[in-house]
Amino acid sequence: MCIRQTAVVELGICWQHDPETIAIIKKVAMSDRSFYVRQTALELFALLGKNDPCAVIMLKKLAESDDNFYVRRSAIQQLALGWHDEPEMFEFFCDRAYCDPFVREEEWEDNPRQTALEAIIEQYQGNTQIFQILSDRTENDLDEQVQKFALKILKGF
């Protein structure tokens, strides 16, 4: 963990009741030059900022437009954990499952499109569109690992 990551975590632990803390953590999540620090800050923000009326907006923005796939993936995970009941969240996850710009460079990398599929499967089990989404991802996703994941889930349907 780098010094700035540690500082963000310590700020959140030691000063979580200070109203300025959430604003600082939010700013770090949106603008730090290190994706590690942004990811740490967004996860801490999701934990401490549940009552922030802008939390969903900020997390969606990070999920859509951060230049790092780890940050986008973490934002999707946090939305799935704490905000999956928000209006139009299913549609947002579908958009991420189809439109995230991830391009695999290494086998171990985690694709945000797959993370969005996992959120859809876990949070919206009764939705009749899931079969169609998985079928599409099996045939049309550019990432072979996502195709295999979707096919595995389809076989269990």
DSSP file (Angstrom, degrees, kcal/mol; ACC not computed):
  #  RESIDUE AA STRUCTURE BP1 BP2  ACC     N-H-->O    O-->H-N    N-H-->O    O-->H-N    TCO  KAPPA ALPHA  PHI   PSI    X-CA   Y-CA   Z-CA
    1    1 A M              0   0    0      0, 0.0     2,-0.0     0, 0.0    36,-0.0   0.000 360.0 360.0 360.0 131.1    0.0    0.0    0.0
    2    2 A C     >  -     0   0    0      1,-0.1     4,-2.5     4,-0.0     5,-0.2  -0.289 360.0-102.5 -79.7 169.3    1.4    3.4   -0.9
    3    3 A I  H  > S+     0   0    0      1,-0.2     4,-2.6     2,-0.2     5,-0.1   0.888 120.8  50.5 -61.0 -42.4    1.6    6.3    1.4
    4    4 A R  H  > S+     0   0    0      2,-0.2     4,-2.2     1,-0.2    -1,-0.2   0.882 110.0  50.6 -67.3 -36.5   -1.4    8.1   -0.2
    5    5 A Q  H  > S+     0   0    0      2,-0.2     4,-2.4     1,-0.2    -2,-0.2   0.945 111.8  47.8 -62.0 -47.2   -3.5    5.0    0.1
    6    6 A T  H  X S+     0   0    0     -4,-2.5     4,-2.8     1,-0.2     5,-0.2   0.901 110.2  52.5 -60.2 -41.5   -2.6    4.6    3.7
    7    7 A A  H  X S+     0   0    0     -4,-2.6     4,-2.5     2,-0.2    -1,-0.2   0.903 109.1  49.2 -62.5 -41.2   -3.4    8.3    4.3
    8    8 A V  H  X S+     0   0    0     -4,-2.2     4,-2.4     2,-0.2    -2,-0.2   0.933 113.1  46.8 -63.8 -45.6   -6.8    7.9    2.7
    9    9 A V  H  X S+     0   0    0     -4,-2.4     4,-2.3     2,-0.2    -2,-0.2   0.932 113.6  47.7 -62.6 -46.3   -7.6    4.8    4.9
   10   10 A E  H  X S+     0   0    0     -4,-2.8     4,-3.2     2,-0.2     5,-0.4   0.895 110.2  52.8 -62.7 -40.4   -6.4    6.5    8.0
   11   11 A L  H  X S+     0   0    0     -4,-2.5     4,-2.3    -5,-0.2    -1,-0.2   0.934 111.1  47.3 -58.8 -46.2   -8.4    9.6    7.3
   12   12 A G  H  < S+     0   0    0     -4,-2.4     4,-0.3     2,-0.2    -2,-0.2   0.863 117.6  41.8 -65.2 -36.3  -11.5    7.5    6.9
   13   13 A I  H  < S+     0   0    0     -4,-2.3     3,-0.4    -5,-0.2    -2,-0.2   0.941 123.9  33.8 -75.2 -49.1  -10.8    5.6   10.1
   14   14 A C  H  < S+     0   0    0     -4,-3.2    -3,-0.2     1,-0.2    -2,-0.2   0.770 131.1  28.5 -82.3 -26.8   -9.8    8.4   12.3
   15   15 A W  S >< S+     0   0    0     -4,-2.3     3,-1.6    -5,-0.4     6,-0.3   0.015  74.1 126.9-125.2  28.1  -11.9   11.2   11.0
   16   16 A Q  T 3  S+     0   0    0     -3,-0.4     6,-0.1    -4,-0.3    -1,-0.1   0.733  75.2  52.8 -63.3 -21.6  -15.0    9.5    9.6
   17   17 A H  T 3  S+     0   0    0     -3,-0.2    -1,-0.3     4,-0.1    -2,-0.1   0.536  83.9 100.0 -91.8  -6.1  -17.3   11.7   11.6
   18   18 A D  S X> S-     0   0    0     -3,-1.6     3,-1.6     1,-0.1     4,-0.6  -0.697  73.8-138.7 -78.8 125.2  -15.8   14.9   10.4
   19   19 A P  H 3> S+     0   0    0      0, 0.0     4,-0.7     0, 0.0     3,-0.2   0.759 100.3  57.9 -58.9 -25.7  -18.1   16.3    7.6
   20   20 A E  H 3> S+     0   0    0      1,-0.2     4,-2.2     2,-0.2     5,-0.2   0.719  89.6  74.5 -77.3 -19.7  -15.1   17.3    5.5
   21   21 A T  H <> S+     0   0    0     -3,-1.6     4,-2.7    -6,-0.3     5,-0.2   0.926  94.1  49.3 -60.6 -47.2  -13.7   13.8    5.4
   22   22 A I  H  X S+     0   0    0     -4,-0.6     4,-2.6     1,-0.2    -1,-0.2   0.906 110.6  51.4 -60.0 -41.9  -16.2   12.4    2.9
   23   23 A A  H  X S+     0   0    0     -4,-0.7     4,-2.1     2,-0.2    -1,-0.2   0.898 111.4  47.2 -63.4 -40.4  -15.6   15.4    0.6
   24   24 A I  H  X S+     0   0    0     -4,-2.2     4,-2.3     2,-0.2    -2,-0.2   0.936 113.2  47.7 -66.2 -46.4  -11.8   14.8    0.7
   25   25 A I  H  X S+     0   0    0     -4,-2.7     4,-2.5     1,-0.2    -2,-0.2   0.898 111.2  51.9 -62.4 -40.4  -12.2   11.1    0.1
   26   26 A K  H  X S+     0   0    0     -4,-2.6     4,-1.6    -5,-0.2    -1,-0.2   0.919 109.4  49.5 -60.9 -44.8  -14.6   11.8   -2.8
   27   27 A K  H  X S+     0   0    0     -4,-2.1     4,-1.6     1,-0.2     5,-0.2   0.907 111.0  49.2 -62.3 -42.5  -12.2   14.2   -4.4
   28   28 A V  H  X S+     0   0    0     -4,-2.3     4,-2.3     1,-0.2     3,-0.2   0.913 109.0  53.2 -63.2 -42.9   -9.3   11.6   -4.1
   29   29 A A  H  < S+     0   0    0     -4,-2.5    -1,-0.2     1,-0.2    -2,-0.2   0.830 115.1  41.5 -61.7 -32.3  -11.5    8.9   -5.7
   30   30 A M  H  < S+     0   0    0     -4,-1.6    -1,-0.2    -5,-0.2    -2,-0.2   0.715 130.6  16.5 -87.7 -21.6  -12.3   11.2   -8.6
   31   31 A S  H  < S+     0   0    0     -4,-1.6    -3,-0.2    -3,-0.2    -2,-0.2   0.539  75.4 125.3-138.6  -3.7   -8.9   12.7   -9.3
   32   32 A D     <  -     0   0    0     -4,-2.3     6,-0.1    -5,-0.2    -4,-0.0  -0.307  57.7-131.6 -63.0 148.2   -5.8   11.0   -7.7
   33   33 A R  S    S+     0   0    0      4,-0.0     2,-0.5     5,-0.0    -1,-0.1   0.725  88.3  75.0 -73.6 -20.8   -3.2   10.2  -10.3
   34   34 A S     >  -     0   0    0      1,-0.1     4,-2.3     2,-0.0     5,-0.2  -0.812  68.3-152.9 -96.5 127.1   -2.8    6.6   -8.9
   35   35 A F  H  > S+     0   0    0     -2,-0.5     4,-2.7     1,-0.2     5,-0.2   0.829  98.0  59.2 -66.6 -28.9   -5.5    4.1   -9.8
   36   36 A Y  H  > S+     0   0    0      2,-0.2     4,-2.3     1,-0.2    -1,-0.2   0.927 108.7  43.7 -61.7 -43.8   -4.6    2.3   -6.6
   37   37 A V  H  > S+     0   0    0      2,-0.2     4,-2.7     1,-0.2    -2,-0.2   0.908 113.6  50.6 -69.2 -42.2   -5.4    5.3   -4.5
   38   38 A R  H  X S+     0   0    0     -4,-2.3     4,-2.7     2,-0.2     5,-0.2   0.920 111.5  48.8 -60.5 -43.5   -8.6    6.1   -6.5
   39   39 A Q  H  X S+     0   0    0     -4,-2.7     4,-2.1     2,-0.2    -2,-0.2   0.929 112.6  46.9 -63.3 -45.7   -9.8    2.5   -6.0
   40   40 A T  H  X S+     0   0    0     -4,-2.3     4,-2.2     1,-0.2    -2,-0.2   0.920 113.9  48.6 -60.9 -44.4   -9.1    2.6   -2.3
   41   41 A A  H  X S+     0   0    0     -4,-2.7     4,-2.9     1,-0.2    -2,-0.2   0.894 110.2  50.2 -66.0 -40.3  -10.8    6.0   -1.9
   42   42 A L  H  X S+     0   0    0     -4,-2.7     4,-2.5     2,-0.2    -1,-0.2   0.897 111.1  49.1 -68.1 -36.5  -13.9    4.9   -3.9
   43   43 A E  H  X S+     0   0    0     -4,-2.1     4,-1.4     2,-0.2    -1,-0.2   0.900 114.2  45.6 -66.5 -39.6  -14.3    1.8   -1.7
   44   44 A L  H  X S+     0   0    0     -4,-2.2     4,-2.9     2,-0.2     5,-0.3   0.897 111.9  52.0 -68.3 -40.6  -13.9    3.9    1.4
   45   45 A F  H  X S+     0   0    0     -4,-2.9     4,-3.4     1,-0.2    -2,-0.2   0.915 107.1  52.9 -60.9 -42.9  -16.3    6.5    0.1
   46   46 A A  H  < S+     0   0    0     -4,-2.5    -1,-0.2     1,-0.2    -2,-0.2   0.856 113.8  44.3 -61.5 -34.2  -18.9    3.7   -0.7
   47   47 A L  H  < S+     0   0    0     -4,-1.4     3,-0.4    -5,-0.1    -2,-0.2   0.924 126.1  28.4 -74.9 -46.7  -18.6    2.6    2.9
   48   48 A L  H  < S+     0   0    0     -4,-2.9     3,-0.4     1,-0.2    -2,-0.2   0.713 117.0  57.5 -89.9 -22.1  -18.7    6.0    4.6
   49   49 A G    ><  +     0   0    0     -4,-3.4     3,-1.9    -5,-0.3     6,-0.2   0.069  60.5 123.5-102.0  25.2  -20.8    7.9    2.1
   50   50 A K  T 3  S+     0   0    0     -3,-0.4    -1,-0.2     1,-0.3     6,-0.1   0.829  80.8  45.7 -54.0 -33.6  -23.9    5.8    2.0
   51   51 A N  T 3  S+     0   0    0     -3,-0.4    -1,-0.3     4,-0.1    -2,-0.1   0.450  83.5 112.9 -92.5   0.0  -26.0    8.8    3.0
   52   52 A D    X   -     0   0    0     -3,-1.9     3,-2.0     1,-0.2     4,-0.4  -0.613  63.2-146.1 -73.1 121.2  -24.4   11.1    0.5
   53   53 A P  T 3  S+     0   0    0      0, 0.0     4,-0.3     0, 0.0     3,-0.2   0.706  98.4  52.4 -63.6 -17.7  -27.0   12.0   -2.1
   54   54 A C  T 3> S+     0   0    0      1,-0.2     4,-2.7     2,-0.1     5,-0.2   0.404  80.3  98.3 -95.8   2.0  -24.3   12.2   -4.8
   55   55 A A  H <> S+     0   0    0     -3,-2.0     4,-2.8    -6,-0.2     5,-0.3   0.925  84.0  45.4 -58.8 -49.5  -22.8    8.7   -4.0
   56   56 A V  H  > S+     0   0    0     -4,-0.4     4,-2.6     1,-0.2     5,-0.2   0.919 113.8  50.2 -61.4 -43.7  -24.7    6.9   -6.8
   57   57 A I  H  > S+     0   0    0     -4,-0.3     4,-2.2     1,-0.2    -1,-0.2   0.928 113.3  45.4 -61.0 -46.1  -23.9    9.6   -9.3
   58   58 A M  H  X S+     0   0    0     -4,-2.7     4,-2.5     2,-0.2    -2,-0.2   0.930 113.8  47.9 -65.4 -45.7  -20.2    9.6   -8.4
   59   59 A L  H  X S+     0   0    0     -4,-2.8     4,-2.4    -5,-0.2    -1,-0.2   0.884 112.0  50.3 -64.6 -38.0  -19.9    5.8   -8.4
   60   60 A K  H  X S+     0   0    0     -4,-2.6     4,-2.0    -5,-0.3    -1,-0.2   0.916 109.4  51.7 -63.8 -42.1  -21.7    5.5  -11.8
   61   61 A K  H  X S+     0   0    0     -4,-2.2     4,-2.9    -5,-0.2     5,-0.3   0.929 111.5  46.2 -61.3 -44.7  -19.3    8.1  -13.2
   62   62 A L  H  X S+     0   0    0     -4,-2.5     4,-1.7     1,-0.2    -1,-0.2   0.901 111.4  52.5 -64.4 -40.0  -16.3    6.2  -12.1
   63   63 A A  H  < S+     0   0    0     -4,-2.4    -1,-0.2    -5,-0.2    -2,-0.2   0.823 118.7  37.0 -64.2 -31.1  -17.8    2.9  -13.4
   64   64 A E  H  < S+     0   0    0     -4,-2.0    -2,-0.2    -5,-0.2    -1,-0.2   0.843 130.5  18.5 -88.9 -36.9  -18.3    4.5  -16.8
   65   65 A S  H  < S+     0   0    0     -4,-2.9    -3,-0.2    -5,-0.2    -2,-0.2   0.487  76.7 120.0-127.7  -1.3  -15.4    6.8  -17.3
   66   66 A D     <  -     0   0    0     -4,-1.7     6,-0.1    -5,-0.3   -36,-0.0  -0.410  60.8-133.0 -64.1 146.2  -12.4    6.1  -15.1
   67   67 A D  S    S+     0   0    0      4,-0.0     2,-0.5     5,-0.0    -1,-0.1   0.519  85.1  74.2 -80.2  -2.5   -9.4    5.3  -17.3
   68   68 A N  S  > S-     0   0    0      1,-0.1     4,-2.1   -33,-0.0     3,-0.2  -0.935  70.3-147.0-115.7 132.8   -8.5    2.2  -15.2
   69   69 A F  H  > S+     0   0    0     -2,-0.5     4,-2.7     1,-0.2     5,-0.2   0.806  98.4  59.6 -67.4 -29.4  -10.4   -1.0  -15.3
   70   70 A Y  H  > S+     0   0    0      2,-0.2     4,-2.5     1,-0.2    -1,-0.2   0.924 108.1  45.1 -63.1 -42.6   -9.7   -1.8  -11.7
   71   71 A V  H  > S+     0   0    0      2,-0.2     4,-2.4    -3,-0.2    -2,-0.2   0.926 114.1  48.5 -67.1 -44.9  -11.4    1.4  -10.6
   72   72 A R  H  X S+     0   0    0     -4,-2.1     4,-2.1     1,-0.2    -2,-0.2   0.925 112.9  48.9 -60.5 -44.1  -14.4    0.8  -13.0
   73   73 A R  H  X S+     0   0    0     -4,-2.7     4,-2.5     1,-0.2    -2,-0.2   0.918 111.2  49.2 -62.3 -45.1  -14.7   -2.7  -11.7
   74   74 A S  H  X S+     0   0    0     -4,-2.5     4,-2.6     1,-0.2    -1,-0.2   0.889 109.3  52.5 -62.9 -39.4  -14.6   -1.6   -8.0
   75   75 A A  H  X S+     0   0    0     -4,-2.4     4,-2.3     2,-0.2    -1,-0.2   0.915 109.8  48.7 -63.4 -42.1  -17.2    1.0   -8.7
   76   76 A I  H  X S+     0   0    0     -4,-2.1     4,-2.3     2,-0.2    -2,-0.2   0.927 111.5  50.2 -62.0 -44.7  -19.5   -1.6  -10.3
   77   77 A Q  H  X S+     0   0    0     -4,-2.5     4,-2.0     1,-0.2    -2,-0.2   0.914 110.9  48.5 -60.2 -43.8  -18.9   -3.9   -7.3
   78   78 A Q  H  X S+     0   0    0     -4,-2.6     4,-2.5     1,-0.2     5,-0.4   0.892 110.8  50.5 -66.3 -39.4  -19.8   -1.1   -4.8
   79   79 A L  H  X S+     0   0    0     -4,-2.3     4,-2.3     1,-0.2     5,-0.2   0.903 110.7  50.0 -63.0 -40.3  -22.9   -0.2   -6.7
   80   80 A A  H  < S+     0   0    0     -4,-2.3     4,-0.4    -5,-0.2    -2,-0.2   0.866 113.9  46.0 -66.4 -35.5  -24.0   -3.8   -6.7
   81   81 A L  H  < S+     0   0    0     -4,-2.0    -2,-0.2    -5,-0.2    -1,-0.2   0.915 131.0  13.6 -73.0 -44.0  -23.4   -4.1   -2.9
   82   82 A G  H  < S+     0   0    0     -4,-2.5    -3,-0.2    -5,-0.1    -2,-0.2   0.601 131.6  32.9-114.5 -12.2  -25.1   -0.9   -1.8
   83   83 A W    ><  +     0   0    0     -4,-2.3     3,-1.9    -5,-0.4    -3,-0.2   0.188  69.0 117.7-134.5  18.7  -27.2    0.6   -4.5
   84   84 A H  T 3  S+     0   0    0     -4,-0.4     6,-0.2     1,-0.3     5,-0.2   0.719  77.6  58.7 -64.6 -19.1  -28.6   -2.3   -6.6
   85   85 A D  T 3  S+     0   0    0      4,-0.1    -1,-0.3    -3,-0.1     3,-0.1   0.493  80.1 113.6 -87.3  -3.0  -32.2   -1.3   -5.5
   86   86 A E  S X  S-     0   0    0     -3,-1.9     3,-1.7     1,-0.1     4,-0.3  -0.351  82.9 -87.3 -66.1 148.3  -31.8    2.2   -7.0
   87   87 A P  T 3  S+     0   0    0      0, 0.0    -1,-0.1     0, 0.0    -2,-0.1  -0.275 109.9   7.5 -56.6 140.2  -34.0    3.0  -10.0
   88   88 A E  T 3> S+     0   0    0     -3,-0.1     4,-1.7     1,-0.1     5,-0.1   0.584  87.8 125.2  65.7  14.2  -32.6    2.1  -13.3
   89   89 A M  H <>  +     0   0    0     -3,-1.7     4,-2.7     2,-0.2     5,-0.2   0.882  69.9  56.4 -70.9 -36.4  -29.6    0.3  -11.8
   90   90 A F  H  > S+     0   0    0     -4,-0.3     4,-2.3     1,-0.2    -1,-0.2   0.939 108.6  47.6 -57.2 -46.0  -30.3   -2.9  -13.7
   91   91 A E  H  > S+     0   0    0      1,-0.2     4,-2.4     2,-0.2    -1,-0.2   0.868 109.7  53.5 -63.5 -37.2  -30.1   -1.0  -16.9
   92   92 A F  H  X S+     0   0    0     -4,-1.7     4,-2.2     2,-0.2    -1,-0.2   0.935 109.1  47.7 -63.5 -45.7  -26.9    0.6  -15.8
   93   93 A F  H  X S+     0   0    0     -4,-2.7     4,-2.3     1,-0.2    -2,-0.2   0.893 110.6  52.7 -62.6 -38.9  -25.3   -2.8  -15.1
   94   94 A C  H  X S+     0   0    0     -4,-2.3     4,-1.6    -5,-0.2     5,-0.2   0.927 107.8  51.2 -61.0 -44.3  -26.5   -4.0  -18.5
   95   95 A D  H  X S+     0   0    0     -4,-2.4     4,-3.3     1,-0.2     3,-0.2   0.915 111.5  47.2 -58.9 -43.5  -24.9   -1.0  -20.1
   96   96 A R  H  X S+     0   0    0     -4,-2.2     4,-1.4     1,-0.2    -1,-0.2   0.859 108.2  55.6 -67.4 -34.8  -21.6   -1.8  -18.4
   97   97 A A  H  < S+     0   0    0     -4,-2.3    -1,-0.2     1,-0.2    -2,-0.2   0.800 121.2  30.1 -67.4 -27.9  -21.9   -5.5  -19.4
   98   98 A Y  H  < S+     0   0    0     -4,-1.6    -2,-0.2    -3,-0.2    -1,-0.2   0.804 128.2  34.1 -95.9 -35.7  -22.1   -4.4  -23.0
   99   99 A C  H  < S+     0   0    0     -4,-3.3    -3,-0.2    -5,-0.2    -2,-0.1   0.484  70.3 123.8-112.5  -4.3  -20.1   -1.2  -23.2
  100  100 A D     <  -     0   0    0     -4,-1.4    13,-0.1    -5,-0.2   -36,-0.1  -0.379  58.1-136.7 -60.9 137.4  -17.2   -1.2  -20.9
  101  101 A P        +     0   0    0      0, 0.0    -1,-0.2     0, 0.0   -32,-0.1   0.305  49.7 146.8 -81.5  11.6  -14.0   -0.5  -23.0
  102  102 A F        -     0   0    0    -33,-0.1     2,-0.4     1,-0.1     9,-0.1  -0.158  26.0-172.9 -52.5 135.5  -11.9   -3.2  -21.3
  103  103 A V        -     0   0    0     40,-0.0     2,-0.2    39,-0.0    -1,-0.1  -0.981  26.3-123.2-130.2 119.5   -9.4   -4.9  -23.5
  104  104 A R        +     0   0    0     -2,-0.4     3,-0.1     1,-0.2     7,-0.0  -0.399  37.6 163.7 -67.1 129.7   -7.5   -7.8  -21.9
  105  105 A E  S    S+     0   0    0      1,-0.4     2,-0.3    -2,-0.2    -1,-0.2   0.641  70.6  29.1-110.9 -31.5   -3.8   -7.6  -21.9
  106  106 A E  S >  S-     0   0    0      1,-0.1     3,-1.3     0, 0.0    -1,-0.4  -0.960  76.4-123.8-131.5 148.8   -3.0  -10.3  -19.2
  107  107 A E  T 3  S+     0   0    0     -2,-0.3    -1,-0.1     1,-0.3    -3,-0.0   0.824 108.5  56.6 -58.3 -34.7   -4.9  -13.4  -18.3
  108  108 A W  T 3  S+     0   0    0      2,-0.1    -1,-0.3    -3,-0.0     2,-0.1   0.554  80.7 112.7 -80.0  -8.5   -5.2  -12.4  -14.6
  109  109 A E    <   -     0   0    0     -3,-1.3     2,-0.6     1,-0.1    -5,-0.1  -0.358  66.2-128.4 -69.2 145.2   -6.9   -9.0  -15.3
  110  110 A D        -     0   0    0     -2,-0.1   -37,-0.1     4,-0.0    -1,-0.1  -0.841  16.7-139.3 -98.7 123.4  -10.6   -8.7  -14.2
  111  111 A N    >>  -     0   0    0     -2,-0.6     4,-1.8     1,-0.1     3,-0.6  -0.694   2.0-148.1 -85.1 122.3  -13.0   -7.5  -16.8
  112  112 A P  H 3> S+     0   0    0      0, 0.0     4,-2.3     0, 0.0     5,-0.2   0.786  98.4  62.7 -59.5 -27.0  -15.6   -4.9  -15.6
  113  113 A R  H 3> S+     0   0    0      2,-0.2     4,-2.0     1,-0.2     5,-0.1   0.910 105.0  46.1 -64.1 -40.0  -18.1   -6.3  -18.1
  114  114 A Q  H <> S+     0   0    0     -3,-0.6     4,-2.7     2,-0.2    -1,-0.2   0.888 109.5  54.5 -68.5 -37.9  -17.9   -9.7  -16.3
  115  115 A T  H  X S+     0   0    0     -4,-1.8     4,-2.0     1,-0.2    -2,-0.2   0.899 108.4  49.5 -60.5 -40.4  -18.3   -7.9  -13.0
  116  116 A A  H  X S+     0   0    0     -4,-2.3     4,-2.3     2,-0.2    -1,-0.2   0.898 110.0  50.7 -65.9 -40.1  -21.4   -6.2  -14.3
  117  117 A L  H  X S+     0   0    0     -4,-2.0     4,-2.7     1,-0.2     5,-0.2   0.919 108.8  51.9 -61.6 -42.9  -22.7   -9.6  -15.5
  118  118 A E  H  X S+     0   0    0     -4,-2.7     4,-2.5     1,-0.2     5,-0.2   0.898 109.4  50.1 -60.3 -40.6  -22.0  -11.0  -12.0
  119  119 A A  H  X S+     0   0    0     -4,-2.0     4,-2.8     2,-0.2     5,-0.3   0.912 110.8  49.3 -63.9 -42.6  -24.0   -8.1  -10.4
  120  120 A I  H  X S+     0   0    0     -4,-2.3     4,-2.0     2,-0.2    -2,-0.2   0.938 113.7  45.5 -61.6 -47.6  -26.9   -8.8  -12.8
  121  121 A I  H  < S+     0   0    0     -4,-2.7    -2,-0.2     1,-0.2    -1,-0.2   0.908 119.1  41.3 -64.1 -43.2  -27.0  -12.5  -12.0
  122  122 A E  H  < S+     0   0    0     -4,-2.5     3,-0.4    -5,-0.2    -2,-0.2   0.891 123.8  33.7 -73.7 -40.3  -26.6  -12.0   -8.3
  123  123 A Q  H  < S+     0   0    0     -4,-2.8    -2,-0.2    -5,-0.2    -3,-0.2   0.689 123.9  37.2 -94.3 -19.5  -29.0   -9.0   -7.7
  124  124 A Y    ><  +     0   0    0     -4,-2.0     3,-2.3    -5,-0.3    -1,-0.2  -0.270  63.8 151.7-130.0  47.3  -31.7   -9.6  -10.3
  125  125 A Q  T 3  S+     0   0    0     -3,-0.4    -1,-0.1     1,-0.3    -2,-0.1   0.768  73.4  50.6 -54.2 -33.1  -32.2  -13.4  -10.4
  126  126 A G  T 3  S+     0   0    0     -3,-0.1     2,-0.3     4,-0.0    -1,-0.3   0.491  79.8 118.5 -86.4  -2.2  -35.9  -13.2  -11.4
  127  127 A N    X   -     0   0    0     -3,-2.3     3,-1.2    -7,-0.2     4,-0.3  -0.486  57.0-149.2 -72.7 128.2  -35.3  -10.8  -14.4
  128  128 A T  T 3  S+     0   0    0     -2,-0.3     4,-0.5     1,-0.2     3,-0.3   0.619  90.5  67.2 -72.4 -12.8  -36.4  -12.4  -17.6
  129  129 A Q  T 3> S+     0   0    0      1,-0.2     4,-2.4     2,-0.1    -1,-0.2   0.623  77.0  84.6 -82.0 -12.7  -33.7  -10.5  -19.6
  130  130 A I  H <> S+     0   0    0     -3,-1.2     4,-2.9     1,-0.2     5,-0.3   0.903  87.0  52.3 -59.8 -43.7  -30.8  -12.3  -18.0
  131  131 A F  H  > S+     0   0    0     -3,-0.3     4,-2.5    -4,-0.3    -1,-0.2   0.923 111.4  47.2 -57.8 -45.3  -30.9  -15.2  -20.4
  132  132 A Q  H  > S+     0   0    0     -4,-0.5     4,-2.3     2,-0.2    -1,-0.2   0.904 112.4  49.4 -63.6 -43.0  -30.9  -12.9  -23.4
  133  133 A I  H  X S+     0   0    0     -4,-2.4     4,-2.5     2,-0.2    -2,-0.2   0.937 113.0  46.4 -62.8 -47.8  -28.0  -10.9  -22.0
  134  134 A L  H  X S+     0   0    0     -4,-2.9     4,-2.2     1,-0.2    -2,-0.2   0.904 111.3  52.2 -63.2 -41.1  -25.9  -14.0  -21.2
  135  135 A S  H  X S+     0   0    0     -4,-2.5     4,-1.5    -5,-0.3    -1,-0.2   0.923 110.8  47.9 -59.8 -44.4  -26.6  -15.4  -24.6
  136  136 A D  H  X S+     0   0    0     -4,-2.3     4,-3.3     1,-0.2     5,-0.4   0.927 111.6  48.9 -62.6 -45.5  -25.5  -12.2  -26.3
  137  137 A R  H  X S+     0   0    0     -4,-2.5     4,-1.4     1,-0.2    -1,-0.2   0.836 107.1  57.0 -66.2 -31.6  -22.3  -12.0  -24.2
  138  138 A T  H  < S+     0   0    0     -4,-2.2    -1,-0.2    -5,-0.2    -2,-0.2   0.889 120.7  28.4 -63.3 -38.8  -21.5  -15.7  -25.0
  139  139 A E  H  < S+     0   0    0     -4,-1.5    -2,-0.2    -3,-0.2    -1,-0.2   0.784 131.9  29.6 -93.0 -30.6  -21.6  -14.9  -28.7
  140  140 A N  H  < S+     0   0    0     -4,-3.3    -3,-0.2    -5,-0.2     2,-0.2   0.550  79.7 110.6-118.3  -8.4  -20.6  -11.2  -29.0
  141  141 A D     <  -     0   0    0     -4,-1.4     6,-0.1    -5,-0.4   -43,-0.1  -0.483  58.6-142.8 -70.9 141.1  -18.2  -10.3  -26.2
  142  142 A L  S    S+     0   0    0     -2,-0.2     2,-0.6     4,-0.0    -1,-0.1   0.638  81.5  81.4 -76.6 -14.7  -14.7   -9.6  -27.4
  143  143 A D     >  -     0   0    0      1,-0.1     4,-2.1   -40,-0.0     3,-0.4  -0.837  68.3-153.8 -98.8 118.9  -13.2  -11.2  -24.3
  144  144 A E  H  > S+     0   0    0     -2,-0.6     4,-2.5     1,-0.2     5,-0.2   0.837  95.0  57.4 -60.4 -34.5  -13.0  -14.9  -24.4
  145  145 A Q  H  > S+     0   0    0      2,-0.2     4,-2.2     1,-0.2    -1,-0.2   0.885 107.1  48.0 -66.1 -37.3  -13.1  -15.2  -20.6
  146  146 A V  H  > S+     0   0    0     -3,-0.4     4,-2.8     2,-0.2     5,-0.2   0.907 110.4  52.4 -67.4 -41.5  -16.4  -13.3  -20.5
  147  147 A Q  H  X S+     0   0    0     -4,-2.1     4,-2.4     1,-0.2    -2,-0.2   0.935 111.7  45.9 -57.9 -47.1  -17.8  -15.5  -23.2
  148  148 A K  H  X S+     0   0    0     -4,-2.5     4,-2.4     2,-0.2    -1,-0.2   0.891 112.3  51.1 -64.7 -40.2  -16.8  -18.6  -21.2
  149  149 A F  H  X S+     0   0    0     -4,-2.2     4,-2.2     2,-0.2    -2,-0.2   0.947 111.7  46.7 -61.2 -49.1  -18.2  -17.1  -18.0
  150  150 A A  H  X S+     0   0    0     -4,-2.8     4,-2.6     1,-0.2    -2,-0.2   0.894 112.4  50.3 -62.2 -40.3  -21.6  -16.4  -19.7
  151  151 A L  H  X S+     0   0    0     -4,-2.4     4,-2.2    -5,-0.2    -1,-0.2   0.910 108.6  52.3 -64.7 -42.2  -21.7  -19.8  -21.2
  152  152 A K  H  X S+     0   0    0     -4,-2.4     4,-0.8     1,-0.2    -2,-0.2   0.913 112.2  45.6 -59.4 -43.9  -21.0  -21.5  -17.9
  153  153 A I  H >X S+     0   0    0     -4,-2.2     3,-0.8     1,-0.2     4,-0.5   0.909 110.2  54.3 -67.2 -41.8  -23.9  -19.5  -16.3
  154  154 A L  H >< S+     0   0    0     -4,-2.6     3,-1.3     1,-0.3    -2,-0.2   0.887 102.6  57.0 -59.2 -39.2  -26.2  -20.3  -19.2
  155  155 A K  H 3< S+     0   0    0     -4,-2.2    -1,-0.3     1,-0.3    -2,-0.2   0.786 106.2  51.2 -63.5 -26.2  -25.6  -24.0  -18.8
  156  156 A G  H <<        0   0    0     -4,-0.8    -1,-0.3    -3,-0.8    -2,-0.2   0.524 360.0 360.0 -87.7  -6.2  -26.8  -23.7  -15.2
  157  157 A F    <<        0   0    0     -3,-1.3    -1,-0.2    -4,-0.5    -2,-0.1   0.472 360.0 360.0 -70.2 360.0  -30.0  -21.9  -16.2
